[in-house]
Each structure stands twice: as C-alpha cells, then as structure tokens.
Amino acid sequence: MFFRRMLLFLACATVALPALLPTPALHAQERLTDKDIEHIMKNLHDDSKDFREAFDASIRKSSIRNTGQEKNARYLAEQFESQVDDMYKHFKGSKKADAYVGPVVQTAAQLDQLVYQLNLDSKTTLAWEKSRSELHQVATSYNTPEPYLQSTPALASTVDTQTCAASIGAVAAQKLVDRCLKVSTATHPPCNVQNSCAMMRDEIRRSCNLLGEDDAPGFCREYR
C-alpha cells in the first residue's frame, strides 16, 4: 500500500512541476516576431519618405533656408530615408539587421535635434514623431539606445514629447485612442496612449478629411 501511494505521489509531482516552472514559450510571446519587425520596418520605410518630403518643404521656409545648413539638413533627411530602405531590404532577405539599426538611430538623433530646434511646422513634426515611434520599436528589439529619447528642457519646451496618457490622463487619452481607431485608415495607425496627443489628433483630422462629411462620425467636426 505504501509503495503504491509513493508511486501516485511521484506521478502527480511530475505532472505538476512543469506548471510551476517558467517556460521559455511564455517569454517568447512577449517579443516581436520577425513578421512583426518586418511589418514595422515596412511602415517606417514608407513613413520616412513622407517625413523627408515634409522636412524638405519645411526647411525651405526655416531660419536656415538658402544656407549651407539647409543643404546639410536636407542631405541628412535623404540619408535617413536611404538607411531605412537598406535596413528594410536587408531584413526582408535575411531576417537580420544588427549592423543597420545603429546607423539609422544615429542619423535619427541628428534629425531629432533639427526638427525641434528649428521649430518646424506641425506636419513635419508629426511625421517625424510617427517615424521615430516606429524606429523606437525596432531599436528596442535590437537593444539599441536612442539618445533622442533623453529630451533636454530646451527641446521639450518646443514640442509635446510626453505620452498622451501623461499629458491629459489615462481616461482622456483612451477616449482619443478610441476615436482614432474608429476613423484611421493607416495600416499601422498611431492610435496609442504611448504616442503624443498631437500625433493622434493629426491622424484623426487626416482620416476624418478622407472620409468626408457624409461618412465621418460626428466627432470629426471637432477636428476640421
């Protein structure tokens, strides 16, 4: 009888033990998959082009127009777009981008200073925040530090660098997210409480305009 009880105890312990131990599969689910990263890089690839076009137009009206600084700034935006393109293409073929992420982040750090120090228009700033948010996800996946996330007081005063939740509170931020998700047509909409409120409001405004007055929800009137 004692022997049978011991066998039963050992059998139950063997079944229960794996449930008590941490499993690699659970941790793996928290990380971005190759498919996720490729999707984010694709969005960054597309958005970096939109940013460069907005940046070029804004720089022509900035305090450094018709100077050597303007030429250097425009070259920097072109370099960022080209580096992102190379990173995305390489990852598509090899599922690796270790050698590419660092240089992209370094160029982004230089652009980040220009965007905020020159007080460029909201279209350019929002386009940059969108690209920077996507690059942040890539950089985090590769454990690459991002110096531009350490905003100085001078830079912080020129633009809302806080998350929307930190700026207006979790409840109000979530309301903005819900509105954003209802109208956004972007394949990777910036409707997230961790993004800036300005980015989400711009996405709502853009999407509402695309929908038109007849098809747009009533709240769109607040953003026209």
Secondary structure, DSSP 8 states (H G I E B T S, - for coil): -HHHHHHHHHHHHHHHHHHHS--HHHHHHTS--HHHHHHHHHHHHHHHHHHHHHHHHHHTTSTTTTSHHHHHHHHHHHHHHHHHHHHHHHHHHHS--HHHHHHHHHHHHHHHHHHHHTT--HHHHHHHHHHHHHHHHHHHHTT---GGGS--HHHHTTS--S-HHHHH-HHHHHHHHHHHHHH---SS----TTS-HHHHHHHHHHHHHHHHHHHS-GGGGGG-
